Amino acid sequence: MSRLHRISGRKMVKAPRKVGYKFDHQRSSHIVLRHTAPPHRRLAVPDHDELAKGTLRAIIRQAGLTVDEFRALT
């Protein structure tokens, strides 16, 4: 299993955008992205200075990416 470096929520948003997610809206401290093709998955990314490693892994998994694919995108 690959190690993840800690990143901010704003930096995390850039990787899913490269694989078809677009900004949908932001409510308070959460940025919501929506996939452009069906099944139109949604990702909620906290807009924090540093994401916890469990939160980061969960968002990567929900986006349908592996950790290695995510690291290649960042």
MODELLER restraints for C-alpha pairs under 7 A, 6 or more apart:
rsr = mdl.restraints
at = mdl.atoms
rsr.add(forms.Gaussian(group=physical.xy_distance, feature=features.Distance(at['CA:2:A'], at['CA:67:A']), mean=6.57, stdev=0.5))
rsr.add(forms.Gaussian(group=physical.xy_distance, feature=features.Distance(at['CA:2:A'], at['CA:68:A']), mean=6.84, stdev=0.5))
rsr.add(forms.Gaussian(group=physical.xy_distance, feature=features.Distance(at['CA:6:A'], at['CA:50:A']), mean=6.21, stdev=0.5))
rsr.add(forms.Gaussian(group=physical.xy_distance, feature=features.Distance(at['CA:6:A'], at['CA:51:A']), mean=6.37, stdev=0.5))
rsr.add(forms.Gaussian(group=physical.xy_distance, feature=features.Distance(at['CA:6:A'], at['CA:53:A']), mean=6.88, stdev=0.5))
rsr.add(forms.Gaussian(group=physical.xy_distance, feature=features.Distance(at['CA:7:A'], at['CA:50:A']), mean=5.37, stdev=0.5))
rsr.add(forms.Gaussian(group=physical.xy_distance, feature=features.Distance(at['CA:7:A'], at['CA:51:A']), mean=6.09, stdev=0.5))
rsr.add(forms.Gaussian(group=physical.xy_distance, feature=features.Distance(at['CA:8:A'], at['CA:48:A']), mean=5.87, stdev=0.5))
rsr.add(forms.Gaussian(group=physical.xy_distance, feature=features.Distance(at['CA:8:A'], at['CA:49:A']), mean=4.65, stdev=0.5))
rsr.add(forms.Gaussian(group=physical.xy_distance, feature=features.Distance(at['CA:8:A'], at['CA:50:A']), mean=4.40, stdev=0.5))
rsr.add(forms.Gaussian(group=physical.xy_distance, feature=features.Distance(at['CA:8:A'], at['CA:51:A']), mean=5.78, stdev=0.5))
rsr.add(forms.Gaussian(group=physical.xy_distance, feature=features.Distance(at['CA:9:A'], at['CA:45:A']), mean=6.16, stdev=0.5))
rsr.add(forms.Gaussian(group=physical.xy_distance, feature=features.Distance(at['CA:9:A'], at['CA:46:A']), mean=5.64, stdev=0.5))
rsr.add(forms.Gaussian(group=physical.xy_distance, feature=features.Distance(at['CA:9:A'], at['CA:47:A']), mean=4.55, stdev=0.5))
rsr.add(forms.Gaussian(group=physical.xy_distance, feature=features.Distance(at['CA:9:A'], at['CA:48:A']), mean=5.27, stdev=0.5))
rsr.add(forms.Gaussian(group=physical.xy_distance, feature=features.Distance(at['CA:9:A'], at['CA:49:A']), mean=6.49, stdev=0.5))
rsr.add(forms.Gaussian(group=physical.xy_distance, feature=features.Distance(at['CA:9:A'], at['CA:50:A']), mean=6.73, stdev=0.5))
rsr.add(forms.Gaussian(group=physical.xy_distance, feature=features.Distance(at['CA:9:A'], at['CA:51:A']), mean=6.35, stdev=0.5))
rsr.add(forms.Gaussian(group=physical.xy_distance, feature=features.Distance(at['CA:10:A'], at['CA:47:A']), mean=6.14, stdev=0.5))
rsr.add(forms.Gaussian(group=physical.xy_distance, feature=features.Distance(at['CA:15:A'], at['CA:70:A']), mean=6.72, stdev=0.5))
rsr.add(forms.Gaussian(group=physical.xy_distance, feature=features.Distance(at['CA:15:A'], at['CA:73:A']), mean=5.37, stdev=0.5))
rsr.add(forms.Gaussian(group=physical.xy_distance, feature=features.Distance(at['CA:15:A'], at['CA:74:A']), mean=5.81, stdev=0.5))
rsr.add(forms.Gaussian(group=physical.xy_distance, feature=features.Distance(at['CA:20:A'], at['CA:35:A']), mean=5.74, stdev=0.5))
rsr.add(forms.Gaussian(group=physical.xy_distance, feature=features.Distance(at['CA:20:A'], at['CA:36:A']), mean=5.91, stdev=0.5))
rsr.add(forms.Gaussian(group=physical.xy_distance, feature=features.Distance(at['CA:21:A'], at['CA:33:A']), mean=5.88, stdev=0.5))
rsr.add(forms.Gaussian(group=physical.xy_distance, feature=features.Distance(at['CA:21:A'], at['CA:34:A']), mean=5.26, stdev=0.5))
rsr.add(forms.Gaussian(group=physical.xy_distance, feature=features.Distance(at['CA:21:A'], at['CA:35:A']), mean=4.20, stdev=0.5))
rsr.add(forms.Gaussian(group=physical.xy_distance, feature=features.Distance(at['CA:21:A'], at['CA:36:A']), mean=6.00, stdev=0.5))
rsr.add(forms.Gaussian(group=physical.xy_distance, feature=features.Distance(at['CA:22:A'], at['CA:33:A']), mean=5.37, stdev=0.5))
rsr.add(forms.Gaussian(group=physical.xy_distance, feature=features.Distance(at['CA:22:A'], at['CA:34:A']), mean=5.44, stdev=0.5))
rsr.add(forms.Gaussian(group=physical.xy_distance, feature=features.Distance(at['CA:22:A'], at['CA:35:A']), mean=6.27, stdev=0.5))
rsr.add(forms.Gaussian(group=physical.xy_distance, feature=features.Distance(at['CA:22:A'], at['CA:36:A']), mean=6.82, stdev=0.5))
rsr.add(forms.Gaussian(group=physical.xy_distance, feature=features.Distance(at['CA:23:A'], at['CA:32:A']), mean=6.36, stdev=0.5))
rsr.add(forms.Gaussian(group=physical.xy_distance, feature=features.Distance(at['CA:23:A'], at['CA:33:A']), mean=4.60, stdev=0.5))
rsr.add(forms.Gaussian(group=physical.xy_distance, feature=features.Distance(at['CA:23:A'], at['CA:34:A']), mean=6.44, stdev=0.5))
rsr.add(forms.Gaussian(group=physical.xy_distance, feature=features.Distance(at['CA:24:A'], at['CA:32:A']), mean=5.56, stdev=0.5))
rsr.add(forms.Gaussian(group=physical.xy_distance, feature=features.Distance(at['CA:24:A'], at['CA:33:A']), mean=5.09, stdev=0.5))
rsr.add(forms.Gaussian(group=physical.xy_distance, feature=features.Distance(at['CA:24:A'], at['CA:34:A']), mean=5.81, stdev=0.5))
rsr.add(forms.Gaussian(group=physical.xy_distance, feature=features.Distance(at['CA:25:A'], at['CA:31:A']), mean=6.30, stdev=0.5))
rsr.add(forms.Gaussian(group=physical.xy_distance, feature=features.Distance(at['CA:25:A'], at['CA:32:A']), mean=5.36, stdev=0.5))
rsr.add(forms.Gaussian(group=physical.xy_distance, feature=features.Distance(at['CA:26:A'], at['CA:32:A']), mean=5.77, stdev=0.5))
rsr.add(forms.Gaussian(group=physical.xy_distance, feature=features.Distance(at['CA:29:A'], at['CA:46:A']), mean=5.80, stdev=0.5))
rsr.add(forms.Gaussian(group=physical.xy_distance, feature=features.Distance(at['CA:29:A'], at['CA:47:A']), mean=5.12, stdev=0.5))
rsr.add(forms.Gaussian(group=physical.xy_distance, feature=features.Distance(at['CA:30:A'], at['CA:44:A']), mean=6.02, stdev=0.5))
rsr.add(forms.Gaussian(group=physical.xy_distance, feature=features.Distance(at['CA:30:A'], at['CA:45:A']), mean=5.42, stdev=0.5))
rsr.add(forms.Gaussian(group=physical.xy_distance, feature=features.Distance(at['CA:30:A'], at['CA:46:A']), mean=4.37, stdev=0.5))
rsr.add(forms.Gaussian(group=physical.xy_distance, feature=features.Distance(at['CA:30:A'], at['CA:47:A']), mean=5.45, stdev=0.5))
rsr.add(forms.Gaussian(group=physical.xy_distance, feature=features.Distance(at['CA:31:A'], at['CA:44:A']), mean=5.65, stdev=0.5))
rsr.add(forms.Gaussian(group=physical.xy_distance, feature=features.Distance(at['CA:31:A'], at['CA:45:A']), mean=5.09, stdev=0.5))
rsr.add(forms.Gaussian(group=physical.xy_distance, feature=features.Distance(at['CA:31:A'], at['CA:46:A']), mean=6.23, stdev=0.5))
rsr.add(forms.Gaussian(group=physical.xy_distance, feature=features.Distance(at['CA:31:A'], at['CA:47:A']), mean=6.44, stdev=0.5))
rsr.add(forms.Gaussian(group=physical.xy_distance, feature=features.Distance(at['CA:32:A'], at['CA:42:A']), mean=6.71, stdev=0.5))
rsr.add(forms.Gaussian(group=physical.xy_distance, feature=features.Distance(at['CA:32:A'], at['CA:43:A']), mean=5.55, stdev=0.5))
rsr.add(forms.Gaussian(group=physical.xy_distance, feature=features.Distance(at['CA:32:A'], at['CA:44:A']), mean=4.51, stdev=0.5))
rsr.add(forms.Gaussian(group=physical.xy_distance, feature=features.Distance(at['CA:32:A'], at['CA:45:A']), mean=6.29, stdev=0.5))
rsr.add(forms.Gaussian(group=physical.xy_distance, feature=features.Distance(at['CA:33:A'], at['CA:42:A']), mean=5.55, stdev=0.5))
rsr.add(forms.Gaussian(group=physical.xy_distance, feature=features.Distance(at['CA:33:A'], at['CA:43:A']), mean=5.09, stdev=0.5))
rsr.add(forms.Gaussian(group=physical.xy_distance, feature=features.Distance(at['CA:33:A'], at['CA:44:A']), mean=6.50, stdev=0.5))
rsr.add(forms.Gaussian(group=physical.xy_distance, feature=features.Distance(at['CA:34:A'], at['CA:40:A']), mean=6.05, stdev=0.5))
rsr.add(forms.Gaussian(group=physical.xy_distance, feature=features.Distance(at['CA:34:A'], at['CA:41:A']), mean=5.75, stdev=0.5))
rsr.add(forms.Gaussian(group=physical.xy_distance, feature=features.Distance(at['CA:34:A'], at['CA:42:A']), mean=4.48, stdev=0.5))
rsr.add(forms.Gaussian(group=physical.xy_distance, feature=features.Distance(at['CA:34:A'], at['CA:43:A']), mean=6.45, stdev=0.5))
rsr.add(forms.Gaussian(group=physical.xy_distance, feature=features.Distance(at['CA:35:A'], at['CA:41:A']), mean=5.27, stdev=0.5))
rsr.add(forms.Gaussian(group=physical.xy_distance, feature=features.Distance(at['CA:35:A'], at['CA:42:A']), mean=6.41, stdev=0.5))
rsr.add(forms.Gaussian(group=physical.xy_distance, feature=features.Distance(at['CA:43:A'], at['CA:59:A']), mean=6.89, stdev=0.5))
rsr.add(forms.Gaussian(group=physical.xy_distance, feature=features.Distance(at['CA:43:A'], at['CA:63:A']), mean=6.99, stdev=0.5))
rsr.add(forms.Gaussian(group=physical.xy_distance, feature=features.Distance(at['CA:60:A'], at['CA:66:A']), mean=6.74, stdev=0.5))
rsr.add(forms.Gaussian(group=physical.xy_distance, feature=features.Distance(at['CA:60:A'], at['CA:67:A']), mean=6.90, stdev=0.5))
